[in-house]
Amino acid sequence: MGDFYDVLHRRRDVRREFTGAPVSDEVLGRVLGAAHAAPSVGLTQPWDFVVVRDAGIRADFHRHVSAEREVFAATLTGADAERFGRIKIDGIRESTLSVVVTYDPARGAPAVLGRHAIADTGLYSVCLAIQNLWLAATAEGLGVGWVSFYREGYLRDLLGIPAGVRPVSWLCLGPVSALAGAPDLERHGWRRRRPLAAALHADRWGGGYPLAPA
């Protein structure tokens, strides 16, 4: 039990620490197998995994992400602009490889058991697969960085993803020199974590919950 909680709390969104060292097919297979073992609504397994090693594709994507970084940076002023200027947002070029995780809402449709009332349960399932991948990678001594500065249409065209299939995440993956003791955004002063007590409610919203300290 202790090993699981250790992995859970060591997991980080990695940017600077990638070494570029190789990842064996055996290790990659275990990590992707863990992702594929995630629960899914109606057992649809609506995810696919595009493993991207091609340097040209990664360079094209990096240019797109850098442009989107500038779009966001232009919305900031003052201290926020100064803080954001110190934050590295991707490890696309430094990581060993990338994994793009997609969502196909047509898989198992139209009668997807459990999705009739909440359409997003399929997307939630893909997020569970991503979390499994992330924790498995951490257990293997690898780092993962989720890149979110991109336009879905651009990524769909770049990788030839079929219409109707949604790219959910571009994950940079590979060996790292170390995993930081605290998240980058916390270390750079962008935000601080909420304590668990602030997120707990008893029976109804706003009630609080007297949970004993762990």
N, C-alpha and C positions, 0 to 999 in steps of 0.2 A: 504494500500500500504506500509506503514511504517513497518508493522510487517514482510512482505515478505523480504524487504531489510535487516532488522535486522537479520533474520534467515540466509540469504545469506552470510552476512559478519561475523556472529558468527560461521559458520560451520568450523570445524577443522578436520584434520586427526589425530585421537586420538591414543595414545600409552600407556602412563603412568596413565591416569586419571580414568580408568575403576574401578568401585567399586565392580562389581560382583553381584549387587542386581538384583532381578528378573525382568523380562519383561513379562507383562501379554499378553495372547493371543489376547486380544482386541487391545492393543497398537501395537503388532507385526502385526496384521492383517491390521491396518490402514497404517503402514509403507510399508508393502508389497503391499497393495492396491494402494498406491501412485506410487510405482515402476511400477506396472502392468498397470497403467493409462498413461504411457509414450507414446509419438508418436513413430510409427515404419514404416519403409519402406514397402509399399504395405499392410499395416495393418497385417503384418505377426506375430507380437509379438514374435520374435525369442528367447526370454529369457525363462529360468526356474530358480527357486530359491531352492537351497538345504539348509534347515535350519539344522545346525550342533550344537547339544548340547552334544553329546557323548564325555566324557572326554578322552577315549582312542584314538579316531580319532583325537581329537585336540592335544593330546600329541604327536602322531605320526607326525602330520603335523608340530608342533612346532620344533621337532627334525630336520625335513627336512629343514625348514626355517633357523634354526640356522646354519646348515651346509652350506647353500647357502650364508648366511651372511659372513661366513669365506672365501668363494670363492671370494666374492667381496672385502672383506677387504684386501686380499692378493694382489690385483691389485693397492692398494693405497700406497703412500709414504709420508713422511714429514708431513706438516700441515694437508693435507687431511686425512691421516691415523689417526692423533690425533683427529681431529674433528669427524670423523666417529665413533671412539671408544666411544664417549659420546652419540651417537644417538641410542635410542631404536627403533627397526624397527617393532615391532609387539606387540599386546595385546591379543594374542591367548589364553593364559591361564587365563588372568585376566578378560577378557570380559565375559558377561553372556552367549552369544551364538555367532555363526558365520553364515553368509549367503553367500553361494557360488552362484554367478550368472553366467549362462552359455549362450552360443550362438549356436543355431541350424540353420546352413545355408540352410538346406533342408526344413525348414518349409515354406510352401507356394510355394516351387519350383515346376517346373522350371520357371513358368511365374510370377516372383515377380515384380510387378509394381514399377518401379523406380530404379531397381537394375541392369538393363541390361548394363549400361555404367559405373557404379561405384560399383564394387563388395563389397566394404567395407561398404556400407550403412546399411547393416544388423548389422554389428559390431557397427556402430555408434548408431543404435537404442538401442542396449543393454547398451551402455554407457549413453544414456539418461535415461534409467530405473534406472541405478545406481545413477545418479545424483538426480533423483526424490526421491529415497530411502534415500539418504544422507540428503537432505533438510527436508524431512518429519521426519526423526529421530531427527534432530536438533530441529525442532519445538516441538517434543515430550519430549525434554530434555534429549535425548540420544546421545551418541557419536558413531562415526563410524571410523574404521581404516582400510584402504585398504592395504592388505599385498601383496607385489609383488615379494618377494624373494622366488620363487618356480619354479619348472619345470612343465609345463602343463601336461606332460605325467604322472608324479608322482601323481598329484592331480586327474587326470582322473581315474587312477587305485585305488587310495585310496577311492574314493567315488563311484566307479562303474559307472562312467559316460560313456554313449555309445560312441563307435567310431564315429567320425564325428562331435560330439558335443564338442565345445571348452569351457573350463572353462576360464572365463574372469576375475573374481575377487573373492578373499576370503575377505569378509568384517567382521571384528570384530565389534560386536554391543552390547551396553548395557548402563545402567546408568553410569554417570561420576560424579566425585567430582566437576569438573569445566571444562569449555572449555577455553583453553589458549587464551590470548589476541593476540598472534601472532603465526604463524606456527612454529612447532618444528625446521624445517631446517633453518628458519630465526633466531630463537633464538640461535641456536647452531653455527651460522656463516657459514653454508654450502652454502647458496645462499640468495640473497635478491630479492624481487619482482621487476619486471619492472614497471615503471609508465605507466598508460594507454596511455599517449601521445606518448610513444615510440613504441606502437603497432598499432597506427592509420595511415592510408594512405588515400589519397584523389584521387579517380578515378584510379590511377595507383600506383604500388609499389614505395615507396620512396617519395611520394608526401607530406606526413604529412597532418594533418587535424586539423584546428583551433577550436577544441571543447572547449566551455566555461567550466570553472571549475564547478563541481557539487556542 
